[in-house]
Amino acid sequence: MIRERRVARLRTRLERVKEARVPEVEAYLRASGWTRRQTKGGHRAWVKEGRRTLVIPVHGATVKEHIIRQVLEATREESEEQEGN
């Protein structure tokens, strides 16, 4: 229950912004059950079983809007599948 509230709070925050700090995006992915697989250069790969790999560029302190949209879309698909079961 607490996990779902935290995920919902982080999702709401990310849906409102054009840029987010890297730790915020990573906290959302971690709370959603994703695991950081590797870091190569300025890119961090996040994986979850049965999902495509998400690559988050971390060249600066913030993640751009189009990457945030990709993260939200990947986690939205997951939550819709869980609700359907």
KEKE-551090 format. One record per residue: residue number from 0; z, x, y of N, C-alpha, C in turn; residue in one letter. Coordinates in Angstrom, 3 decimals. Atoms other than C-alpha are relative to their C-alpha. Layout:
+-----+----------+----------+----------+----------+----------+----------+----------+----------+----------+----+
!   i !      n.Z !      n.X !      n.Y !     ca.Z !     ca.X !     ca.Y !      c.Z !      c.X !      c.Y ! aa !
+-----+----------+----------+----------+----------+----------+----------+----------+----------+----------+----+
! NUM !        Z !        X !        Y !        Z !        X !        Y !        Z !        X !        Y !  a !
...
+-----+----------+----------+----------+----------+----------+----------+----------+----------+----------+----+
REM end
This chain:
+-----+----------+----------+----------+----------+----------+----------+----------+----------+----------+----+
!   i !      n.Z !      n.X !      n.Y !     ca.Z !     ca.X !     ca.Y !      c.Z !      c.X !      c.Y ! aa !
+-----+----------+----------+----------+----------+----------+----------+----------+----------+----------+----+
!   0 !    0.000 !    0.814 !   -1.185 !    0.000 !    0.000 !    0.000 !    0.000 !    0.866 !    1.261 !  m !
!   1 !   -0.077 !   -0.894 !   -1.154 !    0.946 !    2.765 !    2.421 !   -1.313 !    0.749 !    0.155 !  i !
!   2 !    1.264 !   -0.729 !   -0.033 !   -2.209 !    4.685 !    1.480 !   -1.099 !   -0.853 !    0.622 !  r !
!   3 !    1.045 !    0.879 !   -0.540 !   -4.426 !    1.671 !    2.254 !    0.161 !   -0.195 !    1.501 !  e !
!   4 !   -0.223 !    0.157 !   -1.444 !   -2.786 !    1.188 !    5.651 !   -0.401 !    1.256 !    0.761 !  r !
!   5 !    0.369 !   -1.259 !   -0.662 !   -3.247 !    4.860 !    6.486 !   -1.516 !    0.146 !    0.066 !  r !
!   6 !    1.460 !   -0.072 !    0.028 !   -6.907 !    4.771 !    5.435 !   -0.581 !   -0.964 !    1.029 !  v !
!   7 !    0.497 !    0.996 !   -0.956 !   -7.453 !    1.586 !    7.481 !    0.209 !    0.468 !    1.436 !  a !
!   8 !   -0.281 !   -0.491 !   -1.352 !   -5.804 !    3.133 !   10.547 !   -0.950 !    1.136 !    0.388 !  r !
!   9 !    0.906 !   -1.112 !   -0.272 !   -7.874 !    6.318 !   10.292 !   -1.434 !   -0.496 !    0.160 !  l !
!  10 !    1.355 !    0.561 !   -0.087 !  -11.090 !    4.307 !    9.700 !   -0.206 !   -0.674 !    1.355 !  r !
!  11 !    0.097 !    0.680 !   -1.290 !  -10.416 !    2.164 !   12.774 !   -0.152 !    1.007 !    1.122 !  t !
!  12 !    0.093 !   -1.052 !   -1.029 !   -9.899 !    5.283 !   14.863 !   -1.390 !    0.630 !   -0.004 !  r !
!  13 !    1.300 !   -0.660 !    0.077 !  -13.108 !    6.914 !   13.613 !   -1.143 !   -0.919 !    0.425 !  l !
!  14 !    1.055 !    0.934 !   -0.382 !  -15.167 !    3.768 !   14.189 !   -0.141 !   -0.137 !    1.511 !  e !
!  15 !   -0.012 !    0.175 !   -1.459 !  -14.287 !    3.837 !   17.901 !   -0.469 !    1.219 !    0.789 !  r !
!  16 !    0.245 !   -1.234 !   -0.753 !  -15.117 !    7.427 !   18.798 !   -1.410 !    0.539 !   -0.214 !  v !
!  17 !    1.287 !   -0.684 !    0.129 !  -18.267 !    9.443 !   19.406 !    0.173 !    1.382 !   -0.605 !  k !
!  18 !   -0.347 !   -1.288 !    0.602 !  -16.582 !   12.692 !   18.383 !    1.440 !   -0.093 !   -0.491 !  e !
!  19 !   -1.366 !   -0.036 !    0.520 !  -13.484 !   13.350 !   16.301 !    0.338 !    1.437 !   -0.364 !  a !
!  20 !   -0.429 !   -1.332 !    0.391 !  -11.450 !   16.432 !   15.603 !   -0.183 !    0.169 !   -1.508 !  r !
!  21 !    0.223 !   -0.305 !    1.415 !  -12.174 !   18.103 !   12.260 !    1.206 !   -0.417 !   -0.855 !  v !
!  22 !   -1.140 !    0.408 !    0.837 !   -8.584 !   17.591 !   10.966 !    0.106 !   -1.523 !   -0.187 !  p !
!  23 !   -0.038 !    1.460 !    0.129 !   -8.842 !   13.821 !   11.652 !   -0.969 !   -0.476 !   -1.076 !  e !
!  24 !    1.011 !    0.391 !    0.984 !  -12.039 !   13.484 !    9.620 !    0.440 !    0.438 !   -1.394 !  v !
!  25 !   -0.456 !   -0.489 !    1.293 !  -10.613 !   15.616 !    6.817 !    1.203 !   -0.794 !   -0.508 !  e !
!  26 !   -1.147 !    0.820 !    0.407 !   -7.375 !   13.590 !    6.791 !   -0.484 !   -1.341 !   -0.542 !  a !
!  27 !    0.555 !    1.276 !    0.465 !   -9.429 !   10.402 !    6.421 !   -0.615 !    0.164 !   -1.390 !  y !
!  28 !    0.614 !   -0.230 !    1.306 !  -11.445 !   11.859 !    3.528 !    1.062 !    0.224 !   -1.071 !  l !
!  29 !   -1.072 !   -0.287 !    0.952 !   -8.316 !   13.173 !    1.811 !    0.749 !   -1.286 !   -0.359 !  r !
!  30 !   -0.715 !    1.258 !    0.239 !   -6.546 !    9.804 !    2.206 !   -0.854 !   -0.978 !   -0.798 !  a !
!  31 !    0.926 !    0.872 !    0.729 !   -9.651 !    8.096 !    0.781 !   -0.278 !    0.506 !   -1.411 !  s !
!  32 !    0.126 !   -0.498 !    1.368 !   -9.411 !   10.203 !   -2.379 !   -1.055 !    1.071 !   -0.203 !  g !
!  33 !    0.991 !   -1.066 !    0.104 !  -12.010 !   12.891 !   -1.616 !    0.712 !    1.342 !   -0.085 !  w !
!  34 !   -0.554 !   -1.345 !    0.162 !  -11.420 !   16.570 !   -2.452 !   -0.960 !    1.008 !    0.609 !  t !
!  35 !    0.858 !   -1.051 !   -0.559 !  -12.685 !   19.596 !   -0.569 !   -0.339 !    0.975 !   -1.107 !  r !
!  36 !    0.451 !   -0.834 !    1.103 !  -14.780 !   21.538 !   -3.054 !   -0.199 !    1.436 !    0.431 !  r !
!  37 !    0.275 !   -1.374 !   -0.416 !  -15.921 !   24.554 !   -1.107 !   -0.251 !    0.056 !    1.490 !  q !
!  38 !    0.350 !   -0.275 !   -1.384 !  -16.429 !   26.081 !    2.289 !   -0.999 !    1.134 !   -0.015 !  t !
!  39 !    1.014 !   -1.045 !   -0.080 !  -19.548 !   28.048 !    3.026 !   -0.439 !    0.097 !    1.450 !  k !
!  40 !    0.332 !   -0.139 !   -1.410 !  -20.017 !   29.408 !    6.490 !    0.740 !   -1.043 !    0.813 !  g !
!  41 !   -0.609 !    1.027 !   -0.835 !  -19.414 !   26.563 !    8.902 !   -0.123 !   -1.384 !   -0.595 !  g !
!  42 !    0.161 !    1.295 !    0.659 !  -19.765 !   23.779 !    6.321 !    1.038 !   -0.163 !   -1.108 !  h !
!  43 !   -0.973 !    0.303 !    1.054 !  -17.164 !   22.115 !    4.104 !   -0.549 !   -1.135 !   -0.843 !  r !
!  44 !    0.515 !    1.005 !    0.933 !  -18.258 !   20.185 !    1.028 !    1.163 !   -0.811 !   -0.556 !  a !
!  45 !   -0.998 !    0.931 !    0.515 !  -16.217 !   17.123 !    0.023 !   -0.618 !   -0.792 !   -1.135 !  w !
!  46 !    0.526 !    0.691 !    1.180 !  -16.622 !   15.482 !   -3.382 !    0.984 !   -1.064 !   -0.476 !  v !
!  47 !   -0.781 !    1.015 !    0.680 !  -15.429 !   12.418 !   -5.217 !   -0.827 !   -0.429 !   -1.188 !  k !
!  48 !    0.718 !    0.330 !    1.230 !  -16.330 !   11.517 !   -8.769 !   -0.850 !   -1.255 !    0.191 !  e !
!  49 !    0.916 !    1.128 !   -0.095 !  -19.348 !    9.231 !   -8.903 !   -0.618 !   -0.170 !    1.377 !  g !
!  50 !    0.510 !    0.073 !   -1.367 !  -20.237 !    9.894 !   -5.256 !   -0.864 !    1.211 !    0.305 !  r !
!  51 !    0.765 !   -1.156 !   -0.461 !  -22.700 !   12.103 !   -3.493 !    0.934 !    0.928 !    0.772 !  r !
!  52 !   -0.808 !   -0.977 !   -0.729 !  -21.306 !   15.249 !   -1.894 !   -0.200 !   -0.200 !    1.499 !  t !
!  53 !    0.057 !    0.065 !   -1.458 !  -20.486 !   14.994 !    1.803 !    0.205 !    1.404 !    0.543 !  l !
!  54 !   -0.138 !   -1.319 !   -0.614 !  -21.016 !   18.138 !    3.845 !    0.329 !   -0.207 !    1.471 !  v !
!  55 !   -0.472 !    0.138 !   -1.370 !  -19.093 !   18.341 !    7.097 !   -0.169 !    1.341 !    0.709 !  i !
!  56 !    0.127 !   -1.246 !   -0.759 !  -20.254 !   20.991 !    9.589 !    1.216 !    0.174 !    0.913 !  p !
!  57 !   -1.185 !   -0.278 !   -0.819 !  -17.282 !   22.606 !   11.284 !   -0.263 !    1.210 !    0.882 !  v !
!  58 !    0.366 !   -1.116 !   -0.877 !  -18.985 !   24.869 !   13.796 !    0.918 !    0.072 !    1.214 !  h !
!  59 !   -0.912 !    0.049 !   -1.141 !  -16.584 !   23.768 !   16.522 !    1.237 !   -0.778 !   -0.385 !  g !
!  60 !   -1.237 !    0.732 !    0.242 !  -13.430 !   21.757 !   16.892 !   -0.238 !   -1.469 !   -0.287 !  a !
!  61 !    0.260 !    1.430 !    0.170 !  -15.160 !   18.370 !   16.697 !   -1.158 !   -0.251 !   -0.952 !  t !
!  62 !    1.081 !    0.474 !    0.868 !  -17.393 !   16.422 !   14.328 !   -0.773 !   -1.030 !    0.800 !  v !
!  63 !    0.851 !    0.876 !   -0.802 !  -20.330 !   14.625 !   15.947 !   -0.107 !   -1.398 !   -0.600 !  k !
!  64 !    0.066 !    1.411 !    0.355 !  -20.960 !   10.887 !   15.818 !   -0.835 !   -0.272 !   -1.248 !  e !
!  65 !    0.851 !    0.297 !    1.154 !  -23.803 !   10.967 !   13.268 !    0.652 !    0.431 !   -1.326 !  h !
!  66 !   -0.728 !   -0.421 !    1.208 !  -21.619 !   12.852 !   10.763 !    1.128 !   -0.991 !   -0.291 !  i !
!  67 !   -1.053 !    0.994 !    0.183 !  -18.752 !   10.416 !   11.328 !   -0.582 !   -1.264 !   -0.625 !  i !
!  68 !    0.657 !    1.189 !    0.574 !  -21.170 !    7.540 !   10.595 !   -0.293 !    0.204 !   -1.478 !  r !
!  69 !    0.279 !   -0.287 !    1.412 !  -22.200 !    9.224 !    7.321 !    1.277 !   -0.087 !   -0.833 !  q !
!  70 !   -1.281 !    0.045 !    0.705 !  -18.555 !    9.621 !    6.300 !    0.453 !   -1.450 !   -0.166 !  v !
!  71 !   -0.424 !    1.400 !    0.059 !  -17.746 !    6.000 !    7.155 !   -0.875 !   -0.804 !   -0.950 !  l !
!  72 !    0.912 !    0.713 !    0.900 !  -20.828 !    4.760 !    5.303 !    0.325 !    0.314 !   -1.464 !  e !
!  73 !   -0.307 !   -0.394 !    1.379 !  -19.955 !    6.724 !    2.149 !    1.295 !   -0.636 !   -0.476 !  a !
!  74 !   -1.276 !    0.596 !    0.405 !  -16.388 !    5.448 !    2.134 !   -0.066 !   -1.522 !    0.025 !  t !
!  75 !    0.165 !    1.459 !   -0.038 !  -17.469 !    1.894 !    3.028 !   -0.641 !   -0.482 !   -1.298 !  r !
!  76 !    0.653 !    0.348 !    1.265 !  -19.782 !    1.772 !   -0.015 !    1.029 !   -0.013 !   -1.126 !  e !
!  77 !   -1.035 !   -0.125 !    1.022 !  -16.843 !    2.844 !   -2.143 !    0.963 !   -1.186 !    0.045 !  e !
!  78 !   -0.947 !    1.108 !   -0.110 !  -14.486 !    0.180 !   -0.793 !   -0.654 !   -1.326 !   -0.367 !  s !
!  79 !    0.703 !    1.223 !    0.380 !  -17.128 !   -2.529 !   -1.253 !   -0.122 !   -0.119 !   -1.512 !  e !
!  80 !    0.082 !    0.003 !    1.458 !  -17.555 !   -1.528 !   -4.905 !    1.346 !   -0.362 !   -0.612 !  e !
!  81 !   -1.319 !    0.296 !    0.522 !  -13.801 !   -1.693 !   -5.467 !    0.343 !   -1.473 !    0.182 !  q !
!  82 !   -0.269 !    1.411 !   -0.252 !  -13.602 !   -5.165 !   -3.914 !   -0.815 !   -0.887 !   -0.944 !  e !
!  83 !    0.867 !    0.761 !    0.875 !  -16.478 !   -6.343 !   -6.109 !    0.483 !   -0.036 !   -1.441 !  g !
!  84 !   -0.505 !   -0.071 !    1.389 !  -14.683 !   -5.336 !   -9.344 !    1.192 !   -0.862 !   -0.208 !  n !
+-----+----------+----------+----------+----------+----------+----------+----------+----------+----------+----+
REM end
